[in-house]
Amino acid sequence: MTRTSRYTMFGLLYFAQGAVLSYFTALNGIYLLSFDLSMTQVGMVGGIALIPLVLKVFLGMLSDRVNLLKLGHRKPYILIGLLVQSLCLVIAPTIHPGQQFWQFASLAFILMSGMALYDTCTDGLALDTTPETEQGTIQGIMVGGRALGVVLISGVIGAIVERFSWPAAFLLLAVLTLLPLPLVLQVREAARPADRQFHWRAFSAFTRPAILTLGLLGALYSFVINSANELVNPFMQTAFGISVTTAGLFTMVWGVGTILGGLAGGRLTDRLGQRRALVLALLVSLASILALALIFNPVIAWPLVLLFGLAFGYYETVYFAISMKATDPRIAASMFSILMAVANVGTGIGLAVGGSLVDVAGYRWTFGIIAGLNLLALPLLPVIFPRRGAGGNPA
């Protein structure tokens, strides 16, 4: 498989994930409300659907341990995950959520289990096959691919629903899910050498200060960028009375920035070294979030939201690349998914705290506080990168 084919495959796998995640986070509620469900029921479906993303650590362990049908530790699981997600999307419009609530909720759970399976094993495959000098680049491509899925679905699905129907929208998502399939089928996994065989002792890596601190950094970075991201559109609506359509356009601009940040972040991480790239991520994140607090008219908001999207994509790429380097190859998918799960905890806390801060201090001060929290990462750097030198990696 050529380098271009590998990069394209990883980008398309994350694109498929971003497209469906965009539907579940932005449009699923609208779909369910059209069947007269209560907001409690809508929230219940969303909560059930996200459970597999929390439990995917165990899917990573399965992939690390079991060579399925002698076809590999990653490829067969990715294929199963894609097919499950696509099939569920085809079935979804045949179920009436109002009359068959639990059937729909169960389908959402199965669909997201398919996503969690191929997501975890895609990360594992990237960890297994990517040289250290390309780790930033591959993470940038994956972050950019996911953001592209968000941008496309944010801009297209609503128009398809209005012009055609919800079943047409689900069918489009099912087709997009299958785009990576031909490239995945070309993957040939090499036999694992003895030093890369799964072993429970490898989990002792989580007792090392550098790895524990890296997890703390993940929770902090995720807290910062996701809590700020949650507040952008509500702030614009409160301050300037923008319409829902304009809010969607701001989301698209943010997504374009995220794509650019992911692609640029990957290249810079590989060129600058991980420590320097991380310091730059902190500074860009701090500046871009502070800039959001200084939006005093909607015109200036467009470039500043783009800048924040760039910072978002860049920071994610840098953290993912550092985590990629830090994983033990014997438990690559398991370890990486655990680090991501810790980051997701930071997201959950950040979403709750960000909203509470707005109620107390207002949007502008909240952006300032969140921006300042970036500085808490500075004392973590010597622990994550104990060796001196800007290009150091986690010990």
N, C-alpha and C positions, 0 to 999 in steps of 0.2 A: 504494500500500500504506500503510495507516495505521500510526501509531507503535505502537499496541497489537499489530497483526499482526506488525510487524517484531520487536518484543521477544519475542513468543510464538514466532516462527519460530527466532530465535537460541537461546532457551531450550530448545526441543524438539530442535534439532540437537545441542546439548551434552548434553541428557538422553539421547539415543540413544547418544552416545559413552560417557557415564558408565555406562550399563546394561551395555554390552558389555565395557568395560574392567573393570567390577566382576566380571563372569563370569570373564574371563581371569586376573585377579589373585587371586581368592578361590576359584573353584569349578572351573576347568578341570582343576587337578591332581587333585581328587577324582574328576571324571568319567573322566580317563585311567587313574587307578589302578584303577577298577572293571573295566578291561580287562586287568589284570595287567601294565601297563607298569612299567618301573623308574623310579625317581626321576630317573635320568640322562636317560631318554627324555622324561619330563615336563618337565624343565628345558630339553631341546633344543627341544621344541615351543614353550615359552614364549619362548625366545630367538629362534627363527625368526619367531614371530608379531610380536615387537617391532621387527624390523629396519625395516619400513616407517615406523615412527614416528621412526626416526633419519634415514631417507633422504627424509623429506617436504619437506626444503628444496628438492629438485629438482622436486617436484610444485608447490611454490610458484612456482618460476621458470617452469615450464610454464604455469601459470595466468596469471602476470603477462604472459607474452609472447604467448600464443595465444588468440585469440578463437575458440572452438571452434564450427565450423559457423555462424559469425556469430550465435550465440545468447548470447554473452557470455564474459567472462573468469572468471566464478565459477559462475553458475547451472548450466550443463550439467555441470560437473565435480562439483558437489554432488549433482546427480541421479544421475550415474553411481556415485558413491561409495556413496550410500544403497542403490541397487539391488544393487550388488555385495555389500555387507555383508548385506543381507536374504536374497539368494539363497544365499549361502554358509551362513548360519544354517539355512536350510531343508535344504540338502544335508548338513550336518554329521552328523546322526544316521544317515544312510544309509551312512556309512563306518565300518568297524570299526577303531579305532586299533591294536588288537593285531595284526590280520592285514594291515592296510593303513596302516602307520605313516606312510610318506612321502606317501601320498595325503592323509592327515589333516593332516600338517605343511604340505604345500603349500596345502591349503585354508585353513589358519589364516593363512598368509602372504598369500593373496589377500584374505581377509576383512579383515585389518588394513590392507592396501593401500587397500581401499575406504574404511575409516575415515580413514586418513591423508589421502586425497584430499579427502574432504568436510570434514574438520577444518581443513586448511590453507586451503581455499577459503572456508569459513565465516569464518575470521579475515580473509581478504582482502576478503570482501564487507562485513564489519563495518567494516574500515578504509576501504573505498571510500565507504560511505554514512552513516557516523555523524558528526554534528557534534561538534566538540571539546567542547562543553558537555555532551554525553551519553556521552562515552567511558567514564567511570567506571561509569555506570549500565549500559551494555550489557555491559561486562566482568563486573559483578556478577551480571547475569542469566545470563550464560553459565557462570560459576563455580558459581552456585546451581543451574542446570539440570543440570550434570554431577554435582554432589553429590546431587541428588535422584534421579538414576539409580542412583547407588551405594546410597543408602538403600533405594530400592524393591527393587532386585535382591537386596541383602543380606538383606532381610526376607521376600521372596516366593519366590525361585527354589527355595530349599531345600524349602519347603513343597510347591511344585508337583511337584518331583522325588519327594518321599516319597508324595504323594497320587496322582499320576498317573504321570509318566515323564520321562526326560531329553528325548525328542523333544518333549514338550509344552513343556518349558522353552525349548528352542531355538526352537520356533514362536512363543512369547511374545516372545522377543528379536527375532525377525524382524518381528513385527507392530509392536513398539515402534519399531524402526528406521524404519518407514514413516510414523510420525506426522507428521513435519515436511513430508512430500512435498506435500500440497495447498498449503501456504503457500509453499514454494519455487517451485512452478509459477507463482505469482502475481508473482514477482519480474520486474521489467523493468529491465535494466541500460542505463544511458545510455551513449552513445558517449563515449569518453575524449577529453578535450581534449589538445592537443599536450604540455602540461607534465606530463601524467600517463602518457604513453606509456613503455613499458619502455625503459630504456637502461642498458647495462653500466656507464657512468660513475657511475650512482647508487650502486654498491657502494662507491665511495670514502667513503661515509658511515662505513664501519667503520674509517676511519683517524682519525676525530675522537675526541679524548679522552673527551667526554661519552658517546658511544655505546659505546666500549670499556669504560668504567667501569660503564655500565648493564649490560653483559653480565656483568661481574664481580659486580655486585650480584645479578643473576639467579642466578648459580651459588651465591652465599652464602645468599640467602634460601631457595633450594630445598634446599640442604644442611641448613639449620637446621630447617625445618618438616617435611621428609620424614624426616630421621634421627630426630627426636623422635617423629613419628607411628608409625614402624616399631616403636618400643620400648614403646608404651603397653600393648598386650595382653600381650606377654611379661612385662612388669613386673607387671601385675595377676595373671597366672597364677603367677608366681614368689612374689610377696609374699603373695597371699591365696588361691591355689588356685582361682581362678574356673574355671567350666566353659567349654567351647567355645561353648555357647549364650549364656552371659553375655558372652563375648568378642564374639560377634556383635552383641549388644545395645549394647555399648559402641561398636562401630563405627557402629551406627545413630545413636546419640546424637552421636557425633563428626560424622556426616554432616549431622544437623540443624543443628548449630552452624556447619558450613561453609556451608550454605545461608543461614543468617542473616548470617554474616560477609560472604558475597559480596554479598548484597542491601544490607546496611548500608554496606559498603565502597564500593560503587558510588556511592551517594548522597553519602557523606561526601567522596569524592574529588572529585566535581564541585563540592561546596559549599566545601570547605576549600582546594582547590588541591592539586596533586600533592606538593609538598614537605612540607607540613604533614601530609597524609594518610600519607606514607611514614614520617615521624617517629613518628606515632601507631601505625603498624603495627609498627615496631621495639619500641616500649614495650609494646604489648599482647602481642606474641610473647614478649618477654623474661619478662613477668609470668606468662603462662599456662604456659610451659614450666617456670619455677621452681616454680609451683604443683603441677605433676605430681610434682616431687621431694618435695613435702610431703604426699602422700597416705599416711596412716597407717591408714586403714580404708576398706573398699570403699564405704561409704555416701557419704562426701565425694567419692569419685571421680566420681560421676555429674555433678554441676555443674561440676567442674573439667575433665572430658573435654569437656563441652559448651563451656566457655570456650575450651579449646584448639582445638576445631573452629572456633569463631567467629574466633579469631586466624588460623587456617590460611586460611579463606576470605577474610578481610579482606586479609591480606598478599598472597595470590595476585591478588586483584582490583586492588589498588593497583599491583603490579608490572606486570600486564598492561596497565593503563590508561596507565602511564608509557611502556611499550614501544610502545603504540599511537600515542601522540603523537609518539614519536621516529622513526617509520618515514618513509622517503621514499615518497611516493605512486607514484613510477614503479616501485618494486619492493616494494610494500606487503606482499604475501604472502610473498615471499622473505625480506625483512628481518625480519619478525615471526617467521617460522619459525626463522631462524638464532638470534635472541635466545632463543627457547624451547628450541632445541637446546642452547645453552650452559647454560641453567637445568637441563636434563635431565642434563647432565654433573655438575652439582652434586648432583643427586639420587643419581646412581650412587655418587659418592664418599661422600656422606653416609650412605647405607645401609651401606656397608662400614666406614666409620670408626666409626659409632655402635655397631655390634655389637662391634667390637674394643675400644672404650672400656669397654663394659659388662664384658667379660672382665677388664679391668685394674682398673677403679675401681668397678664396681657401677652399678646403675641410677640411684640418686639422685644421685650425683656426676656421672654422665654427663648427666643432665638439666640439672644446674647448669652444666656446661661448655658444653653446646649453647646454653643460654639466654644465657650470656655472650658467645657468638660474635655475637649480634645487634649488639653494640656496635661490631664491626668495620665495620659499614655507615656509621657516623657520618662517618669521614674521606672517604667517597665522595660525600657529599651536595654539597659545594661544587663538585665536578667535574661531577656530573650536572646540577646546577642552578647554573650559574655566575653568573646574575643574582641580585642580592639581592631578597628578597621571598618570603614564605611560599608564594605561589601559583605560583612559577616553574615552568617546564617545561624539559626537557632541551634544551640548545643544539644 
